[in-house]
């Protein structure tokens, strides 16, 4: 009986250590994220940009007030281009000009906070 309790205790301690290691690993290996805001057609657009040094890894639109159909067209058109080209010099999406420009403005604001300079 004592042997089973020792095994359970060892397993519990192992699981706790693994949990702590996962939290520490995540804390030290996660990339920094920066938020920026721009002006869309119907209001403010907020984005979160994940950076690895001066490289844009990920852009997520957190909030916008534009028509969802139009905004999604701009999001799906502009964001992949910015990431692929590592530049804000990308074409706006026809029919979603203001939203496209707002996304680019928001990404620019986020990258400035990161200390990077994108044109």
Secondary structure, DSSP 8 states (H G I E B T S, - for coil): -HHHHHHHHHHHHHHHHHHHHHHHHHHHHS--EEEEEEE-SSSEEEEEEEEETTEEEEEEEEE--S-HHHHHHHHHHHHHHHHHHTSS-----TT-HHHHHHHHHHHHHHHHHTT----
